[in-house]
């Protein structure tokens, strides 16, 4: 392969710009006057779906969304005082990795049914996995199956906001990119065929 065989595909740049744009909204949310009521209305699920669906390599699919999640978490922790390394924080990142994996599997073909199915799957993953972190906060829930169940029940209102945020942000991200693909066919995935 020579340098003349390598062609620039703007797909990666456009996908990354959409993720960064939505991430900026996540970063400015803590500055909202009603942050407590919209805290769960997050773009994180949509970012996991979008990255898993549109990046064509595992490094990009997992790496870019995880890097943006980490950077935005650090920024929010530094500027808002909410703290980053809270007890059990890594469960959120494990959930995020599983969400990207689910998106790669469920959104191999992008259509409305697969989008809805993947949204339900990642919200369940987020609910079941990330809420394990609450078991690490002293005095919040007893570290038993009964305590975990109480945590899951208490998290339902938050997960409903997470569901709404994933649907709305995801709809905007997927819709925007699919419309751009129609207008600019160069954004379609370039498949390399053997010669």
CNS distance restraints for C-alpha pairs under 8 A (distance, minus, plus):
assign (resid   1 and name CA) (resid   5 and name CA) 6.03 0.50 0.50
assign (resid   1 and name CA) (resid   6 and name CA) 7.79 0.50 0.50
assign (resid   2 and name CA) (resid   6 and name CA) 7.10 0.50 0.50
assign (resid   9 and name CA) (resid 186 and name CA) 6.76 0.50 0.50
assign (resid   9 and name CA) (resid 187 and name CA) 6.93 0.50 0.50
assign (resid   9 and name CA) (resid 190 and name CA) 7.76 0.50 0.50
assign (resid  10 and name CA) (resid  14 and name CA) 6.19 0.50 0.50
assign (resid  10 and name CA) (resid 186 and name CA) 7.13 0.50 0.50
assign (resid  10 and name CA) (resid 187 and name CA) 6.14 0.50 0.50
assign (resid  11 and name CA) (resid  15 and name CA) 6.07 0.50 0.50
assign (resid  11 and name CA) (resid 186 and name CA) 7.29 0.50 0.50
assign (resid  11 and name CA) (resid 187 and name CA) 4.51 0.50 0.50
assign (resid  11 and name CA) (resid 188 and name CA) 6.89 0.50 0.50
assign (resid  11 and name CA) (resid 189 and name CA) 7.28 0.50 0.50
assign (resid  12 and name CA) (resid  16 and name CA) 6.05 0.50 0.50
assign (resid  12 and name CA) (resid  55 and name CA) 6.99 0.50 0.50
assign (resid  13 and name CA) (resid  17 and name CA) 6.04 0.50 0.50
assign (resid  14 and name CA) (resid  18 and name CA) 6.22 0.50 0.50
assign (resid  14 and name CA) (resid 187 and name CA) 7.96 0.50 0.50
assign (resid  15 and name CA) (resid  19 and name CA) 6.37 0.50 0.50
assign (resid  15 and name CA) (resid  51 and name CA) 7.69 0.50 0.50
assign (resid  15 and name CA) (resid  54 and name CA) 7.08 0.50 0.50
assign (resid  15 and name CA) (resid  55 and name CA) 7.64 0.50 0.50
assign (resid  15 and name CA) (resid 177 and name CA) 7.53 0.50 0.50
assign (resid  16 and name CA) (resid  20 and name CA) 6.09 0.50 0.50
assign (resid  16 and name CA) (resid  64 and name CA) 7.63 0.50 0.50
assign (resid  17 and name CA) (resid  21 and name CA) 6.01 0.50 0.50
assign (resid  18 and name CA) (resid  22 and name CA) 6.31 0.50 0.50
assign (resid  18 and name CA) (resid 173 and name CA) 6.70 0.50 0.50
assign (resid  19 and name CA) (resid  23 and name CA) 6.04 0.50 0.50
assign (resid  19 and name CA) (resid  47 and name CA) 6.16 0.50 0.50
assign (resid  19 and name CA) (resid  50 and name CA) 7.80 0.50 0.50
assign (resid  19 and name CA) (resid  51 and name CA) 7.82 0.50 0.50
assign (resid  19 and name CA) (resid  65 and name CA) 7.62 0.50 0.50
assign (resid  19 and name CA) (resid 173 and name CA) 7.92 0.50 0.50
assign (resid  20 and name CA) (resid  24 and name CA) 6.22 0.50 0.50
assign (resid  20 and name CA) (resid  68 and name CA) 7.36 0.50 0.50
assign (resid  21 and name CA) (resid  25 and name CA) 6.96 0.50 0.50
assign (resid  22 and name CA) (resid  26 and name CA) 6.77 0.50 0.50
assign (resid  22 and name CA) (resid  43 and name CA) 6.71 0.50 0.50
assign (resid  22 and name CA) (resid  47 and name CA) 7.83 0.50 0.50
assign (resid  22 and name CA) (resid 169 and name CA) 7.58 0.50 0.50
assign (resid  23 and name CA) (resid  27 and name CA) 6.31 0.50 0.50
assign (resid  23 and name CA) (resid  43 and name CA) 7.07 0.50 0.50
assign (resid  23 and name CA) (resid  44 and name CA) 7.97 0.50 0.50
assign (resid  23 and name CA) (resid  68 and name CA) 7.22 0.50 0.50
assign (resid  23 and name CA) (resid  69 and name CA) 7.95 0.50 0.50
assign (resid  23 and name CA) (resid  72 and name CA) 7.16 0.50 0.50
assign (resid  24 and name CA) (resid  28 and name CA) 6.33 0.50 0.50
assign (resid  25 and name CA) (resid  29 and name CA) 6.19 0.50 0.50
assign (resid  26 and name CA) (resid  30 and name CA) 7.91 0.50 0.50
assign (resid  26 and name CA) (resid  42 and name CA) 6.69 0.50 0.50
assign (resid  26 and name CA) (resid  43 and name CA) 6.52 0.50 0.50
assign (resid  26 and name CA) (resid  72 and name CA) 7.52 0.50 0.50
assign (resid  27 and name CA) (resid  72 and name CA) 5.96 0.50 0.50
assign (resid  27 and name CA) (resid  75 and name CA) 7.26 0.50 0.50
assign (resid  27 and name CA) (resid  76 and name CA) 6.15 0.50 0.50
assign (resid  28 and name CA) (resid  32 and name CA) 7.25 0.50 0.50
assign (resid  29 and name CA) (resid  35 and name CA) 6.37 0.50 0.50
assign (resid  29 and name CA) (resid  39 and name CA) 7.54 0.50 0.50
assign (resid  30 and name CA) (resid  35 and name CA) 5.50 0.50 0.50
assign (resid  30 and name CA) (resid  39 and name CA) 7.67 0.50 0.50
assign (resid  30 and name CA) (resid  76 and name CA) 7.34 0.50 0.50
assign (resid  30 and name CA) (resid  80 and name CA) 6.71 0.50 0.50
assign (resid  31 and name CA) (resid  35 and name CA) 7.01 0.50 0.50
assign (resid  31 and name CA) (resid  80 and name CA) 7.80 0.50 0.50
assign (resid  34 and name CA) (resid  38 and name CA) 6.62 0.50 0.50
assign (resid  35 and name CA) (resid  39 and name CA) 5.45 0.50 0.50
assign (resid  38 and name CA) (resid  42 and name CA) 7.90 0.50 0.50
assign (resid  38 and name CA) (resid 161 and name CA) 7.60 0.50 0.50
assign (resid  40 and name CA) (resid 158 and name CA) 5.31 0.50 0.50
assign (resid  40 and name CA) (resid 159 and name CA) 7.02 0.50 0.50
assign (resid  40 and name CA) (resid 161 and name CA) 5.08 0.50 0.50
assign (resid  40 and name CA) (resid 162 and name CA) 5.19 0.50 0.50
assign (resid  40 and name CA) (resid 165 and name CA) 7.67 0.50 0.50
assign (resid  41 and name CA) (resid 161 and name CA) 4.72 0.50 0.50
assign (resid  41 and name CA) (resid 162 and name CA) 5.12 0.50 0.50
assign (resid  41 and name CA) (resid 163 and name CA) 7.78 0.50 0.50
assign (resid  41 and name CA) (resid 164 and name CA) 6.60 0.50 0.50
assign (resid  41 and name CA) (resid 165 and name CA) 4.61 0.50 0.50
assign (resid  41 and name CA) (resid 166 and name CA) 7.87 0.50 0.50
assign (resid  42 and name CA) (resid 161 and name CA) 7.52 0.50 0.50
assign (resid  42 and name CA) (resid 162 and name CA) 5.76 0.50 0.50
assign (resid  42 and name CA) (resid 165 and name CA) 5.05 0.50 0.50
assign (resid  42 and name CA) (resid 166 and name CA) 6.85 0.50 0.50
assign (resid  43 and name CA) (resid  47 and name CA) 6.16 0.50 0.50
assign (resid  43 and name CA) (resid 165 and name CA) 5.80 0.50 0.50
assign (resid  43 and name CA) (resid 166 and name CA) 5.91 0.50 0.50
assign (resid  43 and name CA) (resid 169 and name CA) 5.80 0.50 0.50
assign (resid  43 and name CA) (resid 170 and name CA) 7.67 0.50 0.50
assign (resid  44 and name CA) (resid  48 and name CA) 6.32 0.50 0.50
assign (resid  44 and name CA) (resid  69 and name CA) 7.46 0.50 0.50
assign (resid  44 and name CA) (resid 166 and name CA) 7.29 0.50 0.50
assign (resid  45 and name CA) (resid  49 and name CA) 6.26 0.50 0.50
assign (resid  45 and name CA) (resid  96 and name CA) 7.83 0.50 0.50
assign (resid  45 and name CA) (resid  99 and name CA) 7.49 0.50 0.50
assign (resid  45 and name CA) (resid 119 and name CA) 7.84 0.50 0.50
assign (resid  45 and name CA) (resid 122 and name CA) 6.94 0.50 0.50
assign (resid  45 and name CA) (resid 123 and name CA) 7.40 0.50 0.50
assign (resid  45 and name CA) (resid 162 and name CA) 7.40 0.50 0.50
assign (resid  45 and name CA) (resid 165 and name CA) 7.68 0.50 0.50
assign (resid  45 and name CA) (resid 166 and name CA) 5.12 0.50 0.50
assign (resid  45 and name CA) (resid 170 and name CA) 7.82 0.50 0.50
assign (resid  46 and name CA) (resid  50 and name CA) 5.93 0.50 0.50
assign (resid  46 and name CA) (resid 165 and name CA) 7.61 0.50 0.50
assign (resid  46 and name CA) (resid 166 and name CA) 4.74 0.50 0.50
assign (resid  46 and name CA) (resid 167 and name CA) 7.23 0.50 0.50
assign (resid  46 and name CA) (resid 169 and name CA) 5.80 0.50 0.50
assign (resid  46 and name CA) (resid 170 and name CA) 4.47 0.50 0.50
assign (resid  46 and name CA) (resid 173 and name CA) 7.68 0.50 0.50
assign (resid  47 and name CA) (resid  51 and name CA) 5.93 0.50 0.50
assign (resid  47 and name CA) (resid  65 and name CA) 6.40 0.50 0.50
assign (resid  47 and name CA) (resid 170 and name CA) 7.41 0.50 0.50
assign (resid  48 and name CA) (resid  52 and name CA) 6.02 0.50 0.50
assign (resid  48 and name CA) (resid  65 and name CA) 6.30 0.50 0.50
assign (resid  48 and name CA) (resid  96 and name CA) 6.69 0.50 0.50
assign (resid  48 and name CA) (resid  99 and name CA) 6.02 0.50 0.50
assign (resid  48 and name CA) (resid 100 and name CA) 4.87 0.50 0.50
assign (resid  48 and name CA) (resid 103 and name CA) 7.16 0.50 0.50
assign (resid  49 and name CA) (resid  53 and name CA) 6.02 0.50 0.50
assign (resid  49 and name CA) (resid  99 and name CA) 7.02 0.50 0.50
assign (resid  49 and name CA) (resid 100 and name CA) 5.94 0.50 0.50
assign (resid  49 and name CA) (resid 103 and name CA) 5.00 0.50 0.50
assign (resid  49 and name CA) (resid 104 and name CA) 7.77 0.50 0.50
assign (resid  49 and name CA) (resid 118 and name CA) 7.53 0.50 0.50
assign (resid  49 and name CA) (resid 119 and name CA) 7.75 0.50 0.50
assign (resid  49 and name CA) (resid 170 and name CA) 7.41 0.50 0.50
assign (resid  50 and name CA) (resid  54 and name CA) 6.01 0.50 0.50
assign (resid  50 and name CA) (resid 103 and name CA) 7.64 0.50 0.50
assign (resid  50 and name CA) (resid 170 and name CA) 7.13 0.50 0.50
assign (resid  50 and name CA) (resid 173 and name CA) 7.18 0.50 0.50
assign (resid  50 and name CA) (resid 174 and name CA) 6.94 0.50 0.50
assign (resid  51 and name CA) (resid  55 and name CA) 5.61 0.50 0.50
assign (resid  51 and name CA) (resid  60 and name CA) 7.69 0.50 0.50
assign (resid  51 and name CA) (resid  61 and name CA) 4.99 0.50 0.50
assign (resid  51 and name CA) (resid  62 and name CA) 7.18 0.50 0.50
assign (resid  51 and name CA) (resid  64 and name CA) 7.46 0.50 0.50
assign (resid  51 and name CA) (resid  65 and name CA) 6.13 0.50 0.50
assign (resid  51 and name CA) (resid 100 and name CA) 6.95 0.50 0.50
assign (resid  52 and name CA) (resid  61 and name CA) 4.93 0.50 0.50
assign (resid  52 and name CA) (resid  62 and name CA) 7.05 0.50 0.50
assign (resid  52 and name CA) (resid 100 and name CA) 4.85 0.50 0.50
assign (resid  52 and name CA) (resid 101 and name CA) 6.64 0.50 0.50
assign (resid  52 and name CA) (resid 102 and name CA) 7.77 0.50 0.50
assign (resid  52 and name CA) (resid 103 and name CA) 4.96 0.50 0.50
assign (resid  52 and name CA) (resid 104 and name CA) 4.61 0.50 0.50
assign (resid  52 and name CA) (resid 107 and name CA) 7.77 0.50 0.50
assign (resid  53 and name CA) (resid  61 and name CA) 7.70 0.50 0.50
assign (resid  53 and name CA) (resid 103 and name CA) 5.81 0.50 0.50
assign (resid  53 and name CA) (resid 104 and name CA) 5.31 0.50 0.50
assign (resid  53 and name CA) (resid 107 and name CA) 5.50 0.50 0.50
assign (resid  53 and name CA) (resid 108 and name CA) 6.67 0.50 0.50
assign (resid  53 and name CA) (resid 110 and name CA) 7.66 0.50 0.50
assign (resid  54 and name CA) (resid  61 and name CA) 7.45 0.50 0.50
assign (resid  55 and name CA) (resid  60 and name CA) 5.73 0.50 0.50
assign (resid  55 and name CA) (resid  61 and name CA) 4.87 0.50 0.50
assign (resid  56 and name CA) (resid  60 and name CA) 7.11 0.50 0.50
assign (resid  56 and name CA) (resid  61 and name CA) 6.88 0.50 0.50
assign (resid  56 and name CA) (resid 189 and name CA) 7.63 0.50 0.50
assign (resid  57 and name CA) (resid  61 and name CA) 5.99 0.50 0.50
assign (resid  58 and name CA) (resid  62 and name CA) 5.82 0.50 0.50
assign (resid  58 and name CA) (resid  63 and name CA) 7.61 0.50 0.50
assign (resid  59 and name CA) (resid  63 and name CA) 5.24 0.50 0.50
assign (resid  59 and name CA) (resid  64 and name CA) 7.76 0.50 0.50
assign (resid  60 and name CA) (resid  64 and name CA) 5.41 0.50 0.50
assign (resid  60 and name CA) (resid  65 and name CA) 7.96 0.50 0.50
assign (resid  61 and name CA) (resid  65 and name CA) 6.88 0.50 0.50
assign (resid  61 and name CA) (resid 100 and name CA) 7.16 0.50 0.50
assign (resid  62 and name CA) (resid  66 and name CA) 5.99 0.50 0.50
assign (resid  62 and name CA) (resid  97 and name CA) 6.82 0.50 0.50
assign (resid  62 and name CA) (resid 100 and name CA) 6.51 0.50 0.50
assign (resid  63 and name CA) (resid  67 and name CA) 5.89 0.50 0.50
assign (resid  64 and name CA) (resid  68 and name CA) 6.17 0.50 0.50
assign (resid  65 and name CA) (resid  69 and name CA) 6.08 0.50 0.50
assign (resid  66 and name CA) (resid  70 and name CA) 6.05 0.50 0.50
assign (resid  66 and name CA) (resid  93 and name CA) 7.81 0.50 0.50
assign (resid  66 and name CA) (resid  96 and name CA) 7.64 0.50 0.50
assign (resid  66 and name CA) (resid  97 and name CA) 7.75 0.50 0.50
assign (resid  67 and name CA) (resid  71 and name CA) 6.04 0.50 0.50
assign (resid  68 and name CA) (resid  72 and name CA) 5.94 0.50 0.50
assign (resid  69 and name CA) (resid  73 and name CA) 5.99 0.50 0.50
assign (resid  70 and name CA) (resid  74 and name CA) 6.14 0.50 0.50
assign (resid  71 and name CA) (resid  75 and name CA) 6.13 0.50 0.50
assign (resid  72 and name CA) (resid  76 and name CA) 5.99 0.50 0.50
assign (resid  73 and name CA) (resid  77 and name CA) 5.99 0.50 0.50
assign (resid  73 and name CA) (resid  84 and name CA) 6.47 0.50 0.50
assign (resid  74 and name CA) (resid  78 and name CA) 6.07 0.50 0.50
assign (resid  74 and name CA) (resid  84 and name CA) 6.34 0.50 0.50
assign (resid  75 and name CA) (resid  79 and name CA) 6.11 0.50 0.50
assign (resid  76 and name CA) (resid  80 and name CA) 5.54 0.50 0.50
assign (resid  76 and name CA) (resid  81 and name CA) 7.58 0.50 0.50
assign (resid  76 and name CA) (resid  82 and name CA) 7.31 0.50 0.50
assign (resid  77 and name CA) (resid  81 and name CA) 5.39 0.50 0.50
assign (resid  77 and name CA) (resid  82 and name CA) 5.30 0.50 0.50
assign (resid  77 and name CA) (resid  83 and name CA) 4.63 0.50 0.50
assign (resid  77 and name CA) (resid  84 and name CA) 5.19 0.50 0.50
assign (resid  78 and name CA) (resid  83 and name CA) 7.36 0.50 0.50
assign (resid  84 and name CA) (resid  89 and name CA) 7.54 0.50 0.50
assign (resid  85 and name CA) (resid  89 and name CA) 6.03 0.50 0.50
assign (resid  87 and name CA) (resid 133 and name CA) 6.53 0.50 0.50
assign (resid  87 and name CA) (resid 134 and name CA) 7.57 0.50 0.50
assign (resid  87 and name CA) (resid 136 and name CA) 5.37 0.50 0.50
assign (resid  87 and name CA) (resid 137 and name CA) 5.66 0.50 0.50
assign (resid  88 and name CA) (resid  92 and name CA) 7.93 0.50 0.50
assign (resid  88 and name CA) (resid 132 and name CA) 7.42 0.50 0.50
assign (resid  88 and name CA) (resid 133 and name CA) 4.16 0.50 0.50
assign (resid  88 and name CA) (resid 134 and name CA) 7.00 0.50 0.50
assign (resid  88 and name CA) (resid 135 and name CA) 7.75 0.50 0.50
assign (resid  88 and name CA) (resid 136 and name CA) 5.56 0.50 0.50
assign (resid  88 and name CA) (resid 137 and name CA) 7.63 0.50 0.50
assign (resid  89 and name CA) (resid  93 and name CA) 7.26 0.50 0.50
assign (resid  89 and name CA) (resid 133 and name CA) 6.16 0.50 0.50
assign (resid  90 and name CA) (resid  94 and name CA) 6.22 0.50 0.50
assign (resid  90 and name CA) (resid 133 and name CA) 7.69 0.50 0.50
assign (resid  91 and name CA) (resid  95 and name CA) 6.06 0.50 0.50
assign (resid  91 and name CA) (resid 129 and name CA) 6.34 0.50 0.50
assign (resid  91 and name CA) (resid 130 and name CA) 4.98 0.50 0.50
assign (resid  91 and name CA) (resid 131 and name CA) 7.63 0.50 0.50
assign (resid  91 and name CA) (resid 132 and name CA) 6.62 0.50 0.50
assign (resid  91 and name CA) (resid 133 and name CA) 5.75 0.50 0.50
assign (resid  92 and name CA) (resid  96 and name CA) 6.17 0.50 0.50
assign (resid  92 and name CA) (resid 126 and name CA) 7.56 0.50 0.50
assign (resid  92 and name CA) (resid 129 and name CA) 7.21 0.50 0.50
assign (resid  92 and name CA) (resid 130 and name CA) 4.55 0.50 0.50
assign (resid  92 and name CA) (resid 131 and name CA) 7.92 0.50 0.50
assign (resid  92 and name CA) (resid 133 and name CA) 7.46 0.50 0.50
assign (resid  93 and name CA) (resid  97 and name CA) 6.21 0.50 0.50
assign (resid  93 and name CA) (resid 130 and name CA) 7.88 0.50 0.50
assign (resid  94 and name CA) (resid  98 and name CA) 6.29 0.50 0.50
assign (resid  94 and name CA) (resid 129 and name CA) 7.48 0.50 0.50
assign (resid  94 and name CA) (resid 130 and name CA) 7.62 0.50 0.50
assign (resid  95 and name CA) (resid  99 and name CA) 6.07 0.50 0.50
assign (resid  95 and name CA) (resid 125 and name CA) 6.24 0.50 0.50
assign (resid  95 and name CA) (resid 126 and name CA) 5.51 0.50 0.50
assign (resid  95 and name CA) (resid 129 and name CA) 5.48 0.50 0.50
assign (resid  95 and name CA) (resid 130 and name CA) 5.71 0.50 0.50
assign (resid  96 and name CA) (resid 100 and name CA) 6.30 0.50 0.50
assign (resid  96 and name CA) (resid 126 and name CA) 7.32 0.50 0.50
assign (resid  97 and name CA) (resid 101 and name CA) 6.26 0.50 0.50
assign (resid  98 and name CA) (resid 102 and name CA) 6.13 0.50 0.50
assign (resid  98 and name CA) (resid 122 and name CA) 7.97 0.50 0.50
assign (resid  98 and name CA) (resid 125 and name CA) 7.20 0.50 0.50
assign (resid  99 and name CA) (resid 103 and name CA) 6.19 0.50 0.50
assign (resid  99 and name CA) (resid 121 and name CA) 7.89 0.50 0.50
assign (resid  99 and name CA) (resid 122 and name CA) 5.13 0.50 0.50
assign (resid  99 and name CA) (resid 125 and name CA) 6.64 0.50 0.50
assign (resid  99 and name CA) (resid 126 and name CA) 7.46 0.50 0.50
assign (resid 100 and name CA) (resid 104 and name CA) 6.23 0.50 0.50
assign (resid 101 and name CA) (resid 105 and name CA) 6.35 0.50 0.50
assign (resid 102 and name CA) (resid 106 and name CA) 5.85 0.50 0.50
assign (resid 102 and name CA) (resid 118 and name CA) 6.95 0.50 0.50
assign (resid 102 and name CA) (resid 121 and name CA) 7.29 0.50 0.50
assign (resid 102 and name CA) (resid 122 and name CA) 6.95 0.50 0.50
assign (resid 103 and name CA) (resid 107 and name CA) 5.36 0.50 0.50
assign (resid 103 and name CA) (resid 108 and name CA) 7.90 0.50 0.50
assign (resid 103 and name CA) (resid 118 and name CA) 6.10 0.50 0.50
assign (resid 103 and name CA) (resid 122 and name CA) 7.82 0.50 0.50
assign (resid 104 and name CA) (resid 108 and name CA) 6.03 0.50 0.50
assign (resid 106 and name CA) (resid 114 and name CA) 6.22 0.50 0.50
assign (resid 106 and name CA) (resid 115 and name CA) 7.92 0.50 0.50
assign (resid 106 and name CA) (resid 117 and name CA) 7.44 0.50 0.50
assign (resid 106 and name CA) (resid 118 and name CA) 5.84 0.50 0.50
assign (resid 107 and name CA) (resid 111 and name CA) 7.89 0.50 0.50
assign (resid 107 and name CA) (resid 114 and name CA) 5.88 0.50 0.50
assign (resid 107 and name CA) (resid 115 and name CA) 6.78 0.50 0.50
assign (resid 107 and name CA) (resid 118 and name CA) 7.08 0.50 0.50
assign (resid 109 and name CA) (resid 114 and name CA) 7.32 0.50 0.50
assign (resid 110 and name CA) (resid 114 and name CA) 6.30 0.50 0.50
assign (resid 110 and name CA) (resid 115 and name CA) 6.82 0.50 0.50
assign (resid 111 and name CA) (resid 115 and name CA) 6.10 0.50 0.50
assign (resid 112 and name CA) (resid 116 and name CA) 6.16 0.50 0.50
assign (resid 113 and name CA) (resid 117 and name CA) 6.13 0.50 0.50
assign (resid 114 and name CA) (resid 118 and name CA) 5.98 0.50 0.50
assign (resid 115 and name CA) (resid 119 and name CA) 6.11 0.50 0.50
assign (resid 116 and name CA) (resid 120 and name CA) 6.35 0.50 0.50
assign (resid 117 and name CA) (resid 121 and name CA) 6.25 0.50 0.50
assign (resid 118 and name CA) (resid 122 and name CA) 6.08 0.50 0.50
assign (resid 119 and name CA) (resid 123 and name CA) 6.12 0.50 0.50
assign (resid 119 and name CA) (resid 163 and name CA) 7.37 0.50 0.50
assign (resid 119 and name CA) (resid 166 and name CA) 6.85 0.50 0.50
assign (resid 119 and name CA) (resid 167 and name CA) 6.93 0.50 0.50
assign (resid 120 and name CA) (resid 124 and name CA) 6.26 0.50 0.50
assign (resid 120 and name CA) (resid 163 and name CA) 7.75 0.50 0.50
assign (resid 121 and name CA) (resid 125 and name CA) 6.20 0.50 0.50
assign (resid 122 and name CA) (resid 126 and name CA) 5.95 0.50 0.50
assign (resid 123 and name CA) (resid 127 and name CA) 6.03 0.50 0.50
assign (resid 123 and name CA) (resid 159 and name CA) 7.01 0.50 0.50
assign (resid 123 and name CA) (resid 162 and name CA) 7.09 0.50 0.50
assign (resid 123 and name CA) (resid 163 and name CA) 6.11 0.50 0.50
assign (resid 124 and name CA) (resid 128 and name CA) 6.03 0.50 0.50
assign (resid 125 and name CA) (resid 129 and name CA) 5.78 0.50 0.50
assign (resid 125 and name CA) (resid 130 and name CA) 7.75 0.50 0.50
assign (resid 126 and name CA) (resid 130 and name CA) 5.34 0.50 0.50
assign (resid 126 and name CA) (resid 131 and name CA) 7.51 0.50 0.50
assign (resid 127 and name CA) (resid 131 and name CA) 5.93 0.50 0.50
assign (resid 127 and name CA) (resid 152 and name CA) 7.09 0.50 0.50
assign (resid 127 and name CA) (resid 155 and name CA) 7.47 0.50 0.50
assign (resid 127 and name CA) (resid 159 and name CA) 6.41 0.50 0.50
assign (resid 128 and name CA) (resid 132 and name CA) 7.14 0.50 0.50
assign (resid 128 and name CA) (resid 152 and name CA) 7.24 0.50 0.50
assign (resid 131 and name CA) (resid 135 and name CA) 7.66 0.50 0.50
assign (resid 131 and name CA) (resid 148 and name CA) 7.94 0.50 0.50
assign (resid 131 and name CA) (resid 151 and name CA) 6.90 0.50 0.50
assign (resid 131 and name CA) (resid 152 and name CA) 6.73 0.50 0.50
assign (resid 131 and name CA) (resid 155 and name CA) 7.66 0.50 0.50
assign (resid 132 and name CA) (resid 136 and name CA) 7.60 0.50 0.50
assign (resid 132 and name CA) (resid 148 and name CA) 7.06 0.50 0.50
assign (resid 133 and name CA) (resid 137 and name CA) 7.35 0.50 0.50
assign (resid 134 and name CA) (resid 140 and name CA) 6.97 0.50 0.50
assign (resid 134 and name CA) (resid 141 and name CA) 6.93 0.50 0.50
assign (resid 134 and name CA) (resid 151 and name CA) 7.13 0.50 0.50
assign (resid 135 and name CA) (resid 140 and name CA) 7.16 0.50 0.50
assign (resid 135 and name CA) (resid 141 and name CA) 5.72 0.50 0.50
assign (resid 135 and name CA) (resid 142 and name CA) 6.75 0.50 0.50
assign (resid 135 and name CA) (resid 143 and name CA) 5.44 0.50 0.50
assign (resid 135 and name CA) (resid 147 and name CA) 7.58 0.50 0.50
assign (resid 135 and name CA) (resid 148 and name CA) 6.81 0.50 0.50
assign (resid 136 and name CA) (resid 143 and name CA) 7.63 0.50 0.50
assign (resid 137 and name CA) (resid 141 and name CA) 7.46 0.50 0.50
assign (resid 141 and name CA) (resid 147 and name CA) 5.11 0.50 0.50
assign (resid 141 and name CA) (resid 148 and name CA) 7.06 0.50 0.50
assign (resid 141 and name CA) (resid 150 and name CA) 7.49 0.50 0.50
assign (resid 141 and name CA) (resid 151 and name CA) 6.81 0.50 0.50
assign (resid 142 and name CA) (resid 146 and name CA) 7.70 0.50 0.50
assign (resid 142 and name CA) (resid 147 and name CA) 4.78 0.50 0.50
assign (resid 142 and name CA) (resid 148 and name CA) 7.57 0.50 0.50
assign (resid 143 and name CA) (resid 147 and name CA) 5.86 0.50 0.50
assign (resid 143 and name CA) (resid 148 and name CA) 6.95 0.50 0.50
assign (resid 144 and name CA) (resid 148 and name CA) 6.18 0.50 0.50
assign (resid 145 and name CA) (resid 149 and name CA) 6.13 0.50 0.50
assign (resid 146 and name CA) (resid 150 and name CA) 6.28 0.50 0.50
assign (resid 147 and name CA) (resid 151 and name CA) 6.23 0.50 0.50
assign (resid 148 and name CA) (resid 152 and name CA) 6.23 0.50 0.50
assign (resid 149 and name CA) (resid 153 and name CA) 6.24 0.50 0.50
assign (resid 150 and name CA) (resid 154 and name CA) 6.10 0.50 0.50
assign (resid 151 and name CA) (resid 155 and name CA) 6.08 0.50 0.50
assign (resid 152 and name CA) (resid 156 and name CA) 6.60 0.50 0.50
assign (resid 155 and name CA) (resid 159 and name CA) 6.09 0.50 0.50
assign (resid 156 and name CA) (resid 160 and name CA) 6.14 0.50 0.50
assign (resid 157 and name CA) (resid 161 and name CA) 6.53 0.50 0.50
assign (resid 158 and name CA) (resid 162 and name CA) 6.23 0.50 0.50
assign (resid 159 and name CA) (resid 163 and name CA) 6.00 0.50 0.50
assign (resid 160 and name CA) (resid 164 and name CA) 6.26 0.50 0.50
assign (resid 161 and name CA) (resid 165 and name CA) 6.04 0.50 0.50
assign (resid 162 and name CA) (resid 166 and name CA) 6.02 0.50 0.50
assign (resid 163 and name CA) (resid 167 and name CA) 6.17 0.50 0.50
assign (resid 164 and name CA) (resid 168 and name CA) 6.08 0.50 0.50
assign (resid 165 and name CA) (resid 169 and name CA) 5.75 0.50 0.50
assign (resid 165 and name CA) (resid 170 and name CA) 7.76 0.50 0.50
assign (resid 166 and name CA) (resid 170 and name CA) 5.36 0.50 0.50
assign (resid 166 and name CA) (resid 171 and name CA) 7.94 0.50 0.50
assign (resid 167 and name CA) (resid 171 and name CA) 5.72 0.50 0.50
assign (resid 168 and name CA) (resid 172 and name CA) 6.27 0.50 0.50
assign (resid 169 and name CA) (resid 173 and name CA) 6.10 0.50 0.50
assign (resid 170 and name CA) (resid 174 and name CA) 5.84 0.50 0.50
assign (resid 170 and name CA) (resid 175 and name CA) 7.97 0.50 0.50
assign (resid 171 and name CA) (resid 175 and name CA) 5.58 0.50 0.50
assign (resid 172 and name CA) (resid 176 and name CA) 5.83 0.50 0.50
assign (resid 173 and name CA) (resid 177 and name CA) 6.20 0.50 0.50
assign (resid 174 and name CA) (resid 178 and name CA) 6.00 0.50 0.50
assign (resid 175 and name CA) (resid 179 and name CA) 6.08 0.50 0.50
assign (resid 176 and name CA) (resid 180 and name CA) 6.13 0.50 0.50
assign (resid 177 and name CA) (resid 181 and name CA) 6.11 0.50 0.50
assign (resid 178 and name CA) (resid 182 and name CA) 6.42 0.50 0.50
assign (resid 179 and name CA) (resid 183 and name CA) 6.45 0.50 0.50
assign (resid 180 and name CA) (resid 184 and name CA) 5.70 0.50 0.50
assign (resid 180 and name CA) (resid 185 and name CA) 7.96 0.50 0.50
assign (resid 180 and name CA) (resid 187 and name CA) 7.47 0.50 0.50
assign (resid 181 and name CA) (resid 185 and name CA) 5.15 0.50 0.50
assign (resid 181 and name CA) (resid 186 and name CA) 7.26 0.50 0.50
assign (resid 181 and name CA) (resid 187 and name CA) 5.33 0.50 0.50
assign (resid 181 and name CA) (resid 188 and name CA) 6.03 0.50 0.50
